[in-house]
Amino acid sequence: MTYHLTLAVRDDLTTESEVREFRNYSLIDTDIWAISDHPDFVAMSAERTSYRQKLRDIPEQAGFPTDIAWPTKPE
């Protein structure tokens, strides 16, 4: 059985820990894209790879943690 989180970008996150927690859940939501031994695995597209990298780079954004440019999750 496969479970997927449904996350919507939130604009009410104001502390570093809140932003990091939401970012981490967003990465967890897309881990299925990177787990090669999962039955639903399909090689990650460049778009998905870029999305995950942008999530990892969020703490490096100039406006972190109060002004975040959240990447758009690809299908």
N, C-alpha and C positions, 0 to 999 in steps of 0.2 A: 504494500500500500504506500502511496506517495502523498506527502503532505506539502502544501505550499502556503506560505504566509501571504496575506494580502495587505500591503502597506501603501498608504497614501502619504505623499510628502506633507510634512507638518511644518507650519510656520510659527508654532507656539513653543518651540524648543529654544531655550535661552541660555542654558548653562552648558559648559563643555561636556559634562558627563551625560546630559540628556542627548546632545547631538551625537556623541560617540556611541551611545547605546542604540539610538535609532539607525545610525550608519552601520553598526555591527549587525543588527537585525536585517537590514537591507542586504548585507553581504550573505548572511545565513540564508536568506530567501533565494539567493541565486547560486548557492553552493552546488546545487544539483547540476548546474552547467559545467562545473569543474571536476566533478567526481567521475573519473573514467570507468570505475567498476560498478557504477549504478546501472540497473537495467534500462533506464530511460535516457542514458547518456548519448548525447550527440556532440561532436566536436564544437567547441565554442566559436562563434563567429567573431569577427573583428569588432563588431558593434557591441557584443556582450562583453568581450574582453575589455574594451574601452570603458564601458559602464562600470565594471568592477574596479578598474584602476581609478576612475574618477571618484568612486566612493572611498577608496583607500586614501586618496589625496585630499579629502575634505579638511582634515586638520591643518593642511598647509595653505588653505585659502586665506586671503588677506582679511576677510571679515569674520573669520572663525572666532567665536562660536555663534555670534548673533546674526550675521548676514551671510547665509550659505546659498550658493548656487547649486542646488541639487540637480544631479544628472537625471535625464529621462530614461526610465527603464525600458529596454527594448523587449519585444515579444519573444 
